[in-house]
Amino acid sequence: MDYTRMASGIETADVVVVGGGTAGCFAAATAARAGLEVVLLERKSAEQAGYIACGDGIKGTSKFPDVVDCDRLRAEAFTNDSIGRGIFENPRTGETLEIEFGETGAVVDRYRYGQVLLDETDRAGAEIHYDTVVNDVIQPNGRIDGVRAIREGDPVDYEAEVVIDGAGALSILQDKADFSGSAFDTNVDYSQFCSAYREVLELPEPVEWDDALVFKPTEELGYLWYFPRSGTEINVGLGFQMTEEPMKLVDVLADDIANRPEFDGATVENKLGATLPTRRPYDSAVHPGYMAVGDAAAHVNPCTGGGIPGAAMAGHWAAEIAAEAIADGDVSEASLWEYNHRVQTDFGKRFAAMDLYNIFGTARGVDSLVSVITSLPGEQIVDAIGKKGTIEMSFGLTLETLLKTVGHWGALYDLYTIQKKAATLKDVYDGYPDDPARYDGWQKERDAVMERVYEITGAEPKY
């Protein structure tokens, strides 16, 4: 596809996508298949693109938009598609709680996944510019008309009808843009994020839990993870909430690995760090000429930082709405607003509900949290932090849990109260407005639920 390259270093396209991660690739592929001229800007080289710090786990039978060859993606990048359970380790007692997921998930080779996805994006018709570092937005009169970048050492301006921001957590585009003329969510703070570090280990012998995702709580509201790409290749990592004191991630992970006999003789294949959102999705992720997707709009599970399927759908929906807006000759906030509505009434409401458990955790110590969590039946944990965002429990199981949590009944009571608020919050998100005119009223209704959550938990307001 030909783009206009001017002597002054200006390139034009219908859509410019910043970032070649999951959200950016699905956005670019969708827009290209809709017949738009699309350029995707990726700061890494073609060889390094796709190399991203990630837990690699995908719980459940998540489906991806069919704008890429999903069968190829699974065949080449899903190295272990037999994940059927979770193992929750109690760091105080050494006991474990096994949780059946009820559906099979997978662990991917994130680098191969990223490479295949970029190749599929290219095959869809998008032009990919590697070695391109975006450093500013073009915004002469409120609307965002493009971005400024350095490509292979030379300055280039990319002008477009719509810019799709898939630049990841704490995107620089959002630091540079002026969102005062829209409802775009600027209530974003570093404390709503998690710092994470991960390694990929190769073991001499296969582990016995190659069908499981293993979790272990740590101090600072963090958790260790052990996700098997195969019986002998394990993604291991941990993170901590930035509301807490800094943690020496590398040392904590090394200490835990050293105490696991199954990791004797392990070698490190690679290592990488990252920042992950652990907050609810942005209330609004659109501005005239601009849309944010994936981590750049906090489209993640706030309890785990995971978000591959949500990022894929967000990128796909953003591009669909952008294509319609461009065809209508109107890329205003109101014209792009349907994207917000799709996200918030789909996975957005579930992630917003899960965020209440993250807030609950900030007000409780590790001992109390571990006692409560290890006493809950497995399906309730899955519902709370993985599937529904709410938990339900029969009378008999409630009594059993009460007996197991002697000394922590206050935390247990608060948890049950929070789960009711989570259900209420999901109802509020079901009523997310379909146009910006009712946005302020919706926010007030949502914030009233949040005020009650802070009263129940005693946590400091997160937003």
N, C-alpha and C positions, 0 to 999 in steps of 0.2 A: 504494500500500500504506500503510495507517495504522499509525502507531507511537504508543505511549503517551507523551505529553509532559506531565509533571507540573509543578505550580507551582514545585517546588523545582529544576527544571532537570534532570530525569532522563528519559532515553529508553531504551527497551528493545527488543531484537531477539534473534533466535536467534543470529545471527552479526554481529559488527562487524568490518569490514575496514578497516585503516588504510593509506592510500596508494592513489592511483589510477594506478599504473604498470601494467606488463604483468602482473606476478604478482597484484597486488591486483584488477585488473579481471577476470582469468580466475577468481580465487577467488570474487569476488562474483557473477559471472554463473553460475558452476557451482552455487553454493549456492542462488541464487534459482530456478534451473531445477529444483532438487531440491525446491522447495516451501517453503523456509525464508524467514523474514523476515530480510532482509539490509539493513544500512546500510553504505555505503562512505564513509569520511571522507577528504576531500582538502583539503589546506591552501591550495591555489591557488583562484583564482576560476574560474568556468566558462569564461571566455574564455582564461585562461592555462593551465588544466589540460592536461596532455599535452606541455607545453613542457619537455623534459628534455634535458640534455646526453648525447649518445649518438653513437657512430660510425656508426649507421644501417645497418651492413652485416649481412646474414644470409647465411652461407655454406651452400650446399647447399639441397636441397628440403625444408626444415624444415616440418613439419606442425603446425598449431595445433589445440587441442581445439575441437570443433564446437559449443560452447555459445554462440558468437557467429557472426555471418555472416562466415565467413572469406573468401568470395568478394568480398564488399563491402570487407573490410579490404584485400585485395590490390589490388582495382581502384582504390581511392581513395588508398591510402597507399604502395603499392610503385611507386615512380617509375621504377625501372630493374630489370627482372627478367632481365637478360642477362649477369649476372656469371658468367664461366666460368673465370677465371684470376686468379692473384696475381702481382704483380711485386715482387720483393725487391731493394731498392737497396743496394749496397755503398757506405757513406759514405766509405770510404777511397780506392777506385779509380774510383768512378763507374759501375762495371759493374752490370748487372742480371741477376737470375735469374728467369726466367718459370716459373710453376708452374700446370699445368693442374689444376683442381679435380676434373674428372671428372663434375661435376654442376653445374647452373646455380643460382647464388644470386641475391641481390637487394640493393638499397639502397632504404631507405624514407625518406619525409619524416616524421621522428619526431613533429613536431607534429601533422600530419594523422593519422598513425597513432594517436596518443594520443587525439585528439578522437573519431575513429571508434570506438575501443575503448571509451571512456567512454559514448558514445551507445549502443553495442551492449549494454553492461552495464546501462544504464537500461532498454533494451528487454527485457532478460532478466528484469526485475522487481526489480532491486536499487534501493534509494533512495540517491541520492548527495547528500551534504551537502558543498558547496563552502565555501571560506573557513572551514575548521574545522581548527584547530591542536591536535593532541593533545600533552599535556604530562606525562601521568602514567598509571599503571595503577591499577586498583582491585583490591586484593589483600589482603583482610582476614585470610585464614587459609590462605595458601599458594597456593591456586588463584587464577588471575587471572579476575576476574568482570566485567571491563570496562575502560574507559579514561576519563580525564578530559580535557576539551578546552575550548577557547574557540571558540565559533562566532559569527562576525560580532560579536565583542566581548563576548559573554555566555558565562559558564561553563556547561557542560553535562556531566553524567555519562552515559555510554553503558554500559548494563549488557547483558551477553550471555552465552549459554552458552559460546561460543567466540570468542576474539579472534584474528584472522589478521593478523599483522604483515607488511605489505608496504611499510613506511616507508623502505626503502632502506638503503644502507650506513651502518653505525654508527648504527642506529636508536635513537632516544631511549627507546623502550619498554624496550629491553634494558638501558639505564642505570638505569631506574627499578625494574624487576622484581627480585624475590628468587627466584633459581633454585636455591637451596640444597636444595630438596626434590625435585629431579629431576636427570636426566642432561643437561639442556640445556647446550650447548657455550658455556662462558664463557671459553674459552682464545682470546680475540680481542684483538688489539692493532693499533694504528694502522699499525705497520710491515708488516702483512699487506695493506695497501691501496695504491692508486695514486692520485696526484693527476693530473687530466686537464683539458685545455682544448681547446675546438674552435670553429671558425668555419665558416659556410657561405658560400662564395664564388660569385658569378655572373661567368662569363667572357664576353668578347665573341665568342670563337670556340670551337667544340667541341674537346675533347681527343681524341687518337688512341687513348686507352686507356679508353674508356667502358665496356668489358666486363671491367674488371679492378679488383681491390683492390690498392692500392699501399702497401707498407710500407718504412720506412727506419729502421734502428736509430739511437739517439742515446746520448749519455752518460747515466749514472745509471740504466742498465738500462731505458731508455725506448724508445719508437719513435714515429715520425711516421706518420700515415696519410693517404691521399688516396682517398676513396671517392666515386665519381661517382653522384649522384642522377640526373643526366642528362649529356649531353655537355658542357653549359655550367654546370651547378650541382654544385659539388663540396663535400662535407663534408671539411674538413681539420682535423687536430688532432694532439695528442701527449700523452703522459703519462710520469710517472717513478715508479719504485718508491719507496715511502716509507722503505725501508731505507737509501736513498742520500742524498747531499747534495741540498738543494733546488735545483730548476732554474727558471730564469726562462722559464716556458712560453711566454708571449706573445712574448718577444723571439726565442727559438729558432725558433718557428714562423714569425715574420715574416721572419727571415733566410733560412730555407729557401724560403719562397714567393718572396722577391725574386730568388732565383737560378734560378727556373724560368721560362723564356721563355713557356711556354704560359699563365702567369698574368699576363702583362702586361695592364694595364688592368682587372684584376679588381676588383670591388666586394664589400664585406662585407655580407651580408644580415642575419646575426645572429651572436652569440657567447655562449658560456656555459662555465662550469667545473663540475667534478663530482669526487666521490671514488668510486672503484670498487674492489671487492674483487679482489685478485689472490692468492687463497688457495684451499685446498680447501674443499668444502662443510662446513658445520657437522656435527660428528659426530652430534649430535642437535639437532633444531630443534623439539622439542615439550616442553611443560610442561602440567600440568593446566589446561585451559581456554585454552590458548595455542599457536599455531603460527606459525613464521616462514617466509616464502617469498621467492623471488627474491634480490635483493641483500642483503636483511636476513638471509639465511641463507647468503650467499656462493655462490649457485647460478650461478657464472660460470666461464668459461674463464680459468684463472689466468695464462695467457700473454698474453691479449689484453684481458681485462676484458669480453668480449662475453657476453651471456647472455639475449637475448630469447626464444629457443625454450625454454630451460631454465626461465625464469621462468614462462612460460605453462603448462608442464606441472606445475611445482611448485604454482602457484596452483590449478590444476584438481584435482590429487590431494589437496591439503590440504582443499579444500572437500568433496570426495567422502567422505573419511575423517571430517571433522567432521560431515557430515550423518548418517553411520551412527552415530557416537558419540552425537549428540543424540537420535536415534531410540531408542537403547538406554538413554538416561538416564544415560550414563557418559562423562564427558569427562576421565577420568584420563589420566595419562601412558601407561599401558599400552594404553588404548583408542585413543589417537591414534598409537601407535607405528608402525602399518603405513605411515603417511606417510613416516617415516624410511626404512623398508625399501624402499619404491618408489623413492625418490630415489637412495639409495646404490647399489642394484643396477642402476640404469639410467644416467642421465648422470652421477651422482655418482662412480661408479668411474672414469669416463673423465677427469673433471675432476681427481680426486685423483691420477691418473697423470700428467696434464699438469703438475701442481704440482711434480713432481720436476724438470722442465726449468726451471721458474722458480727453484727452489732451486739447481740447477746453475749458472744464470746469475749468481747472487749471488757465486759464488766465482771467476768468470772475468772478465777485462777485456774491453772491447768489441772490441779487436783480435782476440783469440783467438776470441771468439764469432762474429764476422763471418767470420773465416777458415773456421771449421768449417761454419757454416750455408751459406755460399755455395758450399761444396764438396759438400754433400749433394745427391743427386738430388731433384728437386722432390717426387716422391711420398712420399719419406721425411719431408720437412718437413711436408707435409700430414698424414701419419699422426701425427707427433710432436706438433704443436700445434693440429691442427684436427679430426681425425676419431677416431682410435683411442686416442691417448695413448701409443702405443708405435711403435717404428720397426723395420723389418726391411730387410736389405740383402743382396744376393747377394755371392758371393765376388768376382766381377769388379768390381762396383761398389765393394766395400770397397777393393780395390787401387787403383782410380782415385781414390777419395777420399783414400787415404793419400798418393798422389803430390801431390795438390793442397794438402795441409795440412802440408807440411814445416815444422817449427818449432812446430807445435801438436799434435803427436801425443799429448801427455799429455791435453790437453783432449778430443781425439777418443776416446781410450781410455776416459776417464771417461764420455763421452756414451754409448758402447756399453754400458758397465757399468750406467749409469742406465737405459737402455731395458730391460734385463733385470729390473731392480728394478721398473720401471713395470709390466711384465707380472705380476710376483709380487704387486704391490700390488693390481692389478685382481682377481686371484684372491681376495685377502683380502676385498675389498669385495663380491665375489660371495657371500661367506659372512657378510654383515652379519646380525646376529641379528634374528629376527622378534619378539622381545620383550625388554624391558629386563633380564631376569634374566641374560642371557649377554653383556651389553654390555661389562662390565669385561674379560672374557676376550678379546673381539674387539679392544678397544682395545690390549691388551698385544701381541697378535699384529701389529697394524698398526704400533705404535710400534717393534717390533723391526725391521721393514723400514726404517722411517724412520731409526733409529739407524745402520744400515748405509749409508744414503744420505748422511748427514752425514759419516761416516767417509770415504766415497769422494770426496766433493766438497770436504771441508774447510770447508763452509759453516757458519755459525752456525745452531743450531737455530731453526727458524722458529716452532715452536709450543711 
